[in-house]
Amino acid sequence: MIVYGSLTNNSIGKLFIAGIIPGLMLTGFFMLWIAISSLASGKVMREPKVPLDQRLRSLVHLIPPMVVFGIVMGSLYFGIATAAESAALGVIAALGFVLQSGKLSWELMRNCFVSTARVSGMILLIIAAAFILNLTISLTGVAESMTKWVAGLGLSATGLILALIVFYLILGMFMDVLSMQVATIPITYPIAVALGVDPIWFGIFIVLMCELGLITPPVGMNLFVVHGIRPDRGGIEDAIYGALPYALIMILFTLLLMAVPQLVTWLPAHM
């Protein structure tokens, strides 16, 4: 979302807020599929029953992440802070919880700083390259020519999105997420906006398509992650076949967002 917002000059805060309802719904659909498939196979795994008082005492561990999440998303939604400021508030809250737990040390801080510098440096280099690509495309008139060409085909917004689903599904099989965003957003975004697609809705659509690329073979990064942590060390084809239902759910969920775009646009409209 940060890359999309930076490339298209859209509010990153609104993008994060717009993803709340779709994210919760998609998680619910995944959980529903897991429950249905487990019951249908007859191999339902039951965890040992935990006494109610023990479960209630365990809820205290949810307080820190809920507080950090509430500070970050709450400050964004109510317009108290920008995306960068809300992230800083979240960091301060997280430091407070670490300090309270007695685990704050210079070694921990050093590891956090080094990891942050590595990830931030990688992202900034990608964004810088994306801006150069975006500028090049703008100066050469490629985006404008593509927009006029697609508009001349007489495609509706729905037709364009359906075509892009197929396009990103195929592209996600061979490219990683950041490369796909940098290479395609400068071209697809102006076309979609020219056909009347809401920019925030399109951002959530792009994120969904990129996440879909993470579980589609042969270059699905999450497939290799799941395969790497399997205790039985089976073949990667098991992870591929296991991911297919979730890929189908994501495609169907995208169609649902097309039919009911308010699932994405309702929360940002009330910021």
C-alpha positions as CSV (number, residue, x, y, z in Angstrom):
1,M,0.0,0.0,0.0
2,I,2.9,2.3,0.8
3,V,4.4,1.7,-2.7
4,Y,1.0,2.2,-4.4
5,G,0.3,5.4,-2.4
6,S,3.8,6.8,-3.2
7,L,3.5,6.0,-6.9
8,T,0.0,7.4,-7.3
9,N,0.0,10.2,-4.8
10,N,-2.9,8.7,-2.9
11,S,-3.4,8.9,0.9
12,I,-1.6,6.0,2.5
13,G,-3.7,6.5,5.6
14,K,-6.9,6.0,3.6
15,L,-5.5,2.9,1.9
16,F,-4.7,1.3,5.3
17,I,-8.2,2.2,6.5
18,A,-9.8,0.9,3.3
19,G,-8.1,-2.5,3.8
20,I,-9.7,-3.1,7.2
21,I,-13.1,-4.5,6.2
22,P,-11.8,-6.5,3.2
23,G,-9.0,-7.9,5.3
24,L,-11.3,-9.0,8.0
25,M,-13.8,-10.5,5.5
26,L,-11.1,-12.3,3.6
27,T,-9.7,-13.8,6.8
28,G,-13.2,-14.9,7.7
29,F,-13.6,-16.6,4.3
30,F,-10.3,-18.4,4.8
31,M,-11.3,-19.6,8.2
32,L,-14.6,-20.8,6.9
33,W,-12.9,-22.8,4.2
34,I,-10.6,-24.4,6.7
35,A,-13.5,-25.4,8.9
36,I,-15.5,-26.8,5.9
37,S,-12.6,-28.7,4.4
38,S,-11.7,-30.1,7.8
39,L,-15.2,-31.3,8.6
40,A,-15.6,-32.7,5.1
41,S,-12.4,-34.7,5.3
42,G,-13.2,-36.1,8.7
43,K,-9.8,-35.2,9.9
44,V,-10.8,-32.4,12.3
45,M,-8.0,-31.7,14.8
46,R,-9.2,-30.9,18.3
47,E,-7.1,-29.0,20.7
48,P,-7.3,-30.1,24.4
49,K,-9.9,-28.1,26.3
50,V,-8.6,-25.3,28.3
51,P,-10.4,-24.1,31.5
52,L,-12.3,-20.9,31.1
53,D,-10.4,-19.1,33.8
54,Q,-7.1,-19.9,32.1
55,R,-8.4,-18.7,28.8
56,L,-9.5,-15.4,30.4
57,R,-6.1,-15.0,32.0
58,S,-4.4,-15.5,28.6
59,L,-6.3,-12.6,27.2
60,V,-3.9,-10.2,28.9
61,H,-1.3,-11.1,26.2
62,L,-3.6,-9.5,23.6
63,I,-3.5,-6.1,25.3
64,P,-0.2,-4.9,23.8
65,P,-0.9,-5.6,20.1
66,M,-4.5,-4.3,20.5
67,V,-3.2,-1.1,22.0
68,V,-0.6,-0.6,19.4
69,F,-3.1,-1.4,16.6
70,G,-5.6,1.0,18.1
71,I,-3.1,3.8,18.4
72,V,-1.9,3.4,14.8
73,M,-5.2,2.9,13.1
74,G,-7.2,5.2,15.4
75,S,-4.8,8.1,14.8
76,L,-5.1,7.5,11.1
77,Y,-8.9,7.2,11.0
78,F,-9.6,10.2,13.1
79,G,-7.1,12.4,11.3
80,I,-4.9,12.9,14.4
81,A,-1.7,11.9,12.7
82,T,-0.3,11.2,9.2
83,A,0.9,7.7,8.2
84,A,4.5,8.4,9.3
85,E,3.4,10.0,12.6
86,S,1.0,7.2,13.5
87,A,3.8,4.7,12.8
88,A,6.0,6.7,15.2
89,L,3.3,6.6,17.8
90,G,3.0,2.8,17.4
91,V,6.8,2.5,17.9
92,I,6.7,4.5,21.1
93,A,3.8,2.4,22.4
94,A,5.6,-0.8,21.5
95,L,8.8,0.4,23.3
96,G,6.7,1.2,26.4
97,F,5.4,-2.4,26.5
98,V,8.9,-3.8,25.9
99,L,10.3,-1.6,28.7
100,Q,7.5,-2.7,31.0
101,S,8.3,-6.4,30.3
102,G,11.9,-5.8,31.3
103,K,13.3,-7.0,28.0
104,L,14.5,-3.7,26.7
105,S,18.3,-3.9,26.1
106,W,20.9,-2.3,23.8
107,E,21.3,-5.6,22.0
108,L,17.6,-5.7,21.2
109,M,17.7,-2.0,20.1
110,R,20.8,-2.7,17.9
111,N,19.1,-5.6,16.2
112,C,15.9,-3.6,15.6
113,F,17.9,-0.6,14.2
114,V,19.9,-2.8,11.8
115,S,16.8,-4.7,10.6
116,T,14.9,-1.5,10.1
117,A,17.8,0.1,8.2
118,R,18.1,-2.9,5.9
119,V,14.3,-3.1,5.1
120,S,13.9,0.6,4.8
121,G,17.0,0.9,2.5
122,M,15.6,-1.8,0.3
123,I,12.2,-0.2,0.1
124,L,13.6,3.3,-0.5
125,L,15.8,2.1,-3.4
126,I,12.7,0.4,-5.0
127,I,10.6,3.5,-4.5
128,A,13.3,5.7,-6.0
129,A,13.6,3.4,-9.0
130,A,9.8,3.4,-9.3
131,F,9.7,7.2,-9.4
132,I,12.4,7.2,-12.1
133,L,10.3,4.7,-14.1
134,N,7.1,6.7,-13.5
135,L,8.8,9.9,-14.7
136,T,10.2,8.1,-17.7
137,I,6.8,6.8,-18.6
138,S,5.2,10.2,-18.1
139,L,7.8,12.0,-20.3
140,T,7.6,9.5,-23.1
141,G,3.8,9.6,-23.1
142,V,3.4,5.8,-22.8
143,A,0.8,6.0,-20.1
144,E,-1.2,8.6,-22.0
145,S,-1.1,6.6,-25.2
146,M,-2.1,3.4,-23.4
147,T,-5.0,5.3,-21.7
148,K,-6.3,6.6,-25.0
149,W,-5.8,3.1,-26.6
150,V,-7.7,1.3,-23.9
151,A,-10.4,4.0,-23.8
152,G,-10.8,3.6,-27.5
153,L,-11.5,-0.1,-27.1
154,G,-14.8,0.8,-25.4
155,L,-14.1,-1.3,-22.3
156,S,-16.1,-0.5,-19.2
157,A,-14.5,-0.3,-15.8
158,T,-15.8,-3.8,-15.1
159,G,-14.3,-5.2,-18.3
160,L,-11.0,-3.6,-17.5
161,I,-10.9,-5.0,-13.9
162,L,-11.7,-8.5,-15.2
163,A,-9.0,-8.2,-17.8
164,L,-6.5,-7.0,-15.1
165,I,-7.4,-10.0,-12.9
166,V,-6.3,-12.3,-15.6
167,F,-3.2,-10.1,-16.3
168,Y,-2.1,-10.0,-12.7
169,L,-2.8,-13.7,-12.2
170,I,-0.4,-14.6,-15.0
171,L,2.1,-11.9,-14.1
172,G,2.2,-13.0,-10.5
173,M,3.3,-16.5,-11.5
174,F,6.7,-15.1,-12.6
175,M,7.3,-11.8,-10.8
176,D,7.7,-10.8,-7.1
177,V,5.3,-8.3,-5.6
178,L,7.4,-5.2,-5.6
179,S,8.7,-5.7,-9.1
180,M,5.1,-6.2,-10.3
181,Q,3.9,-3.1,-8.6
182,V,6.7,-0.9,-9.9
183,A,6.4,-2.2,-13.4
184,T,2.6,-2.1,-13.8
185,I,1.1,0.6,-11.5
186,P,2.4,3.6,-13.6
187,I,0.6,2.1,-16.6
188,T,-2.6,0.5,-15.2
189,Y,-3.4,3.3,-12.7
190,P,-4.1,6.1,-15.2
191,I,-6.1,3.8,-17.4
192,A,-8.3,2.7,-14.4
193,V,-8.8,6.2,-13.2
194,A,-9.7,7.4,-16.7
195,L,-12.5,4.7,-16.8
196,G,-13.9,5.9,-13.5
197,V,-12.4,3.4,-11.1
198,D,-12.0,4.8,-7.5
199,P,-8.2,5.2,-6.8
200,I,-8.5,3.9,-3.2
201,W,-10.6,0.9,-4.4
202,F,-8.0,0.2,-7.1
203,G,-5.2,0.3,-4.5
204,I,-6.9,-2.5,-2.6
205,F,-7.4,-4.4,-5.8
206,I,-3.7,-4.1,-6.7
207,V,-2.8,-5.4,-3.2
208,L,-5.1,-8.4,-3.5
209,M,-3.7,-9.2,-6.9
210,C,-0.1,-8.9,-5.7
211,E,-0.9,-11.1,-2.7
212,L,-2.5,-13.6,-5.1
213,G,0.9,-13.7,-6.9
214,L,2.5,-14.9,-3.6
215,I,0.6,-18.2,-3.7
216,T,0.7,-19.0,-7.4
217,P,3.4,-21.2,-8.8
218,P,6.1,-21.4,-10.0
219,V,7.4,-18.2,-8.3
220,G,5.1,-17.9,-5.3
221,M,7.2,-16.8,-2.4
222,N,4.8,-18.0,0.2
223,L,4.7,-21.4,-1.3
224,F,8.5,-21.7,-0.7
225,V,8.1,-20.3,2.8
226,V,5.4,-22.9,3.7
227,H,7.5,-25.7,2.1
228,G,10.5,-24.7,4.1
229,I,8.8,-24.9,7.5
230,R,7.0,-28.2,6.8
231,P,8.1,-30.7,9.5
232,D,7.5,-33.7,7.2
233,R,9.8,-32.3,4.4
234,G,7.3,-33.4,1.7
235,G,7.2,-32.2,-1.9
236,I,6.4,-28.6,-2.8
237,E,3.5,-29.8,-4.9
238,D,1.5,-30.4,-1.7
239,A,1.9,-26.7,-0.9
240,I,0.9,-25.7,-4.4
241,Y,-2.3,-27.9,-4.4
242,G,-3.1,-26.7,-0.9
243,A,-2.9,-23.1,-1.9
244,L,-5.2,-23.4,-4.9
245,P,-8.5,-23.1,-2.9
246,Y,-7.2,-19.9,-1.3
247,A,-6.3,-18.5,-4.7
248,L,-9.8,-19.2,-5.9
249,I,-11.3,-17.6,-2.7
250,M,-9.2,-14.4,-3.4
251,I,-10.4,-14.2,-7.0
252,L,-14.1,-14.7,-5.9
253,F,-13.6,-12.1,-3.2
254,T,-12.3,-9.7,-5.7
255,L,-15.4,-10.2,-7.7
256,L,-17.4,-9.5,-4.5
257,L,-15.5,-6.2,-4.1
258,M,-16.4,-5.3,-7.7
259,A,-20.1,-6.0,-7.0
260,V,-20.0,-4.1,-3.6
261,P,-17.3,-1.5,-3.8
262,Q,-18.6,0.1,-0.6
263,L,-16.8,-2.6,1.3
264,V,-13.6,-0.7,0.5
265,T,-14.8,2.9,0.2
266,W,-17.1,3.2,3.2
267,L,-14.5,3.6,5.9
268,P,-12.2,6.1,4.0
269,A,-15.3,8.2,3.2
270,H,-15.9,8.7,6.9
271,M,-12.3,9.8,7.7
